[in-house]
């Protein structure tokens, strides 16, 4: 037995915005444009009415620069279309989560920069690798250094140049050693045999 053919009565108005559906749309179209269709999909995902949806997207501000986010952006957009805002946010978030690595990088780069300005040999290494090489023992006083002690604690770990940079010593693994911060400051720019 054949089913009776279903008759489709075309809608004249968009179910979302109430605008007129033009003749160039398919006969079963319920939206006047792709914009309305996309807005309905976004609003239904968050269970929002049309008024609530438009109120939400009109009042969105960028989390980084506090400018208005264009209504044409996705409903989930939290940043303005400027790519730099999203990148700055991620850099700040990563920096906050990796504070120790950032501080270590700052110490390493400042000593390398100083050595380059003095035009001595510069080698790339991390302070941590030197501290582990020396077994967390101060090479000036012979006492152990606590890895938990952080700057500016006088007993915290610091990197000492055997031949100081001020006396044209190189910034290489062979010329650096672990020292307590207080021992390193006491030695200053003297050689080991001069420091007594």
TORMI-143728 format. One line per 2 residues: their letters; for each residue y, z, x of C-alpha. Coordinates in steps of 0.02 Angstrom, whole numbers. Example, Ala and Ser with C-alpha at 12.3 -4.5 7.8 and 13.67 -1.06 7.14 Angstrom:
<pts>
AS> -225 390 615; -53 357 684
</pts>
This chain:
<pts>
XX> 0 0 0; 170 -48 67
XX> 308 81 85; 471 40 0
XX> 603 -20 123; 729 115 166
XX> 907 64 131; 1033 121 262
XX> 1204 158 191; 1328 142 335
XX> 1449 285 363; 1634 246 362
XX> 1693 401 455; 1635 482 618
XX> 1538 643 585; 1625 728 734
XX> 1808 679 730; 1825 598 559
XX> 1892 436 634; 1845 267 562
XX> 1684 185 623; 1729 5 665
XX> 1626 -148 614; 1572 -183 793
XX> 1462 -25 789; 1279 -34 732
XX> 1247 -11 547; 1169 161 574
XX> 1311 226 686; 1372 402 649
XX> 1501 416 789; 1658 313 813
XX> 1643 311 1004; 1536 363 1152
XX> 1662 504 1186; 1622 583 1016
XX> 1435 563 1046; 1448 648 1218
XX> 1556 789 1148; 1427 823 1012
XX> 1289 832 1142; 1389 955 1248
XX> 1444 1060 1098; 1267 1070 1026
XX> 1200 1128 1193; 1318 1277 1185
XX> 1310 1293 994; 1496 1264 971
XX> 1591 1195 823; 1715 1053 852
XX> 1865 1172 847; 1783 1294 969
XX> 1731 1152 1085; 1907 1081 1096
XX> 1983 1254 1117; 1864 1286 1261
XX> 1896 1124 1354; 2086 1134 1330
XX> 2099 1305 1411; 1989 1280 1564
XX> 2068 1317 1734; 2004 1276 1909
XX> 1925 1429 1991; 2006 1384 2158
XX> 2182 1317 2127; 2207 1373 1945
XX> 2263 1200 1885; 2208 1135 1715
XX> 2040 1045 1713; 2056 878 1622
XX> 1974 869 1451; 1877 716 1507
XX> 1778 824 1630; 1608 894 1588
XX> 1606 1053 1483; 1521 1141 1630
XX> 1661 1093 1752; 1732 1246 1841
XX> 1841 1154 1967; 1973 1019 1954
XX> 1922 842 2006; 1993 873 2180
XX> 1838 884 2290; 1927 1002 2410
XX> 1932 1142 2281; 1743 1144 2264
XX> 1720 1133 2453; 1843 1276 2485
XX> 1753 1384 2357; 1584 1351 2440
XX> 1653 1384 2614; 1727 1551 2558
XX> 1565 1600 2470; 1460 1555 2624
XX> 1580 1648 2740; 1570 1805 2634
XX> 1379 1798 2632; 1367 1765 2821
XX> 1502 1878 2892; 1401 1921 3050
XX> 1372 1738 3093; 1556 1699 3069
XX> 1609 1843 3181; 1482 1792 3314
XX> 1546 1613 3309; 1726 1674 3327
XX> 1683 1779 3481; 1585 1637 3561
XX> 1718 1506 3532; 1862 1614 3592
XX> 1776 1650 3759; 1728 1467 3781
XX> 1907 1414 3743; 1975 1539 3870
XX> 1851 1476 4001; 1899 1294 3969
XX> 2083 1336 3990; 2042 1415 4159
XX> 1946 1256 4203; 1782 1342 4248
XX> 1604 1289 4204; 1568 1322 4019
XX> 1393 1338 3947; 1351 1358 3763
XX> 1249 1512 3715; 1254 1653 3588
XX> 1295 1834 3628; 1136 1885 3537
XX> 1027 1786 3657; 1107 1873 3808
XX> 1089 2044 3726; 904 2012 3694
XX> 880 1943 3870; 950 2106 3942
XX> 840 2211 3827; 989 2299 3744
XX> 1023 2397 3904; 1201 2407 3972
XX> 1201 2321 4143; 1347 2428 4203
XX> 1291 2606 4160; 1104 2580 4129
XX> 1101 2663 3956; 1034 2581 3798
XX> 1152 2494 3678; 1127 2515 3491
XX> 1117 2347 3399; 1186 2435 3243
XX> 1348 2488 3331; 1486 2367 3284
XX> 1655 2332 3362; 1771 2433 3387
XX> 1643 2569 3422; 1656 2607 3612
XX> 1465 2607 3624; 1447 2436 3539
XX> 1379 2284 3630; 1498 2168 3723
XX> 1480 2021 3841; 1532 2054 4021
XX> 1562 1920 4151; 1487 1973 4319
XX> 1621 1872 4409; 1767 1887 4286
XX> 1846 1732 4212; 2011 1792 4287
XX> 1931 1772 4460; 1867 1596 4420
XX> 1694 1656 4365; 1595 1532 4259
XX> 1553 1556 4076; 1366 1528 4102
XX> 1208 1626 4062; 1188 1672 4245
XX> 1362 1748 4253; 1358 1855 4093
XX> 1273 2018 4049; 1267 2150 3913
XX> 1383 2299 3928; 1449 2437 3818
XX> 1624 2395 3757; 1695 2548 3847
XX> 1604 2504 4010; 1667 2325 3998
XX> 1847 2382 3969; 1834 2505 4113
XX> 1771 2368 4231; 1910 2249 4172
XX> 1933 2103 4295; 1857 2190 4446
XX> 1695 2140 4532; 1547 2262 4523
XX> 1571 2324 4701; 1759 2351 4668
XX> 1737 2445 4502; 1681 2612 4578
</pts>
